[in-house]
Amino acid sequence: MPNQSQIISEVDQTNANFQAILGKDFKTRIFRYPGSHMSWQGLKGTDQALAKQDVQWIDWNTLCGDAEPLSVRPTTSESMMAYMDDSQKYFPETTVKVVLMHDTAGKELTVQTLP
């Protein structure tokens, strides 16, 4: 389970970093738990602490497939787009789609597909 004080500290540090670049009036009001909110239990207190700072958590609800096992991971931009289209059916009621994509070494296809 994530440590509440560590999460709040990381949110504060992230806002400080954003403000250093974007100006002192900038403040992000969203946070994504590592993995996702659904990956953890016992987050009620942390959710409430974030809400006191006017920060709401958000989760991804659409996958591009870049973290799937190699046997099913998309290998072309076209197959990645098809994977995303298919993954949207799991949360059809949502009007906002948040796509989980990774920008680390080995994820060059994700960067290539992003445009």
URURZI-V846904 format. One line per field, one symbol per residue. ss: DSSP state (a for helix, b for strand, c for the rest). phi: phi as a letter, one per 30 degrees, with the letter a starting at -180 (. if undefined). psi: psi as a letter, one per 20 degrees, with the letter a starting at -180 (. if undefined). A space follows every 50 residues. Layout:
ss = ???
phi = ???
psi = ???
This chain:
ss = cccaaaaaaaaaaaaaaaaaaacccccccbbcccccaaaccccaaaaaaa aacccbbccccbbcccccccccccccaaaaaaaaaaaaaaacccccccbb cccccccaaaaaaac
phi = .ddeddddddddddddddddccjdddadbbbcdeileddbbiceddeddd ddciccdbcdbbccjdcdeedbdecbddddddddedddddbdddcccccd bcbcejcddddddee
psi = pqpghgggghgghggggghhgiqiippqjqppqpfrhiirqkjgggghhg hhjkpqqqqqjpqijijrqhhipqirhghghhggghhhihmhipippopo qqlrpikhhgghhg.
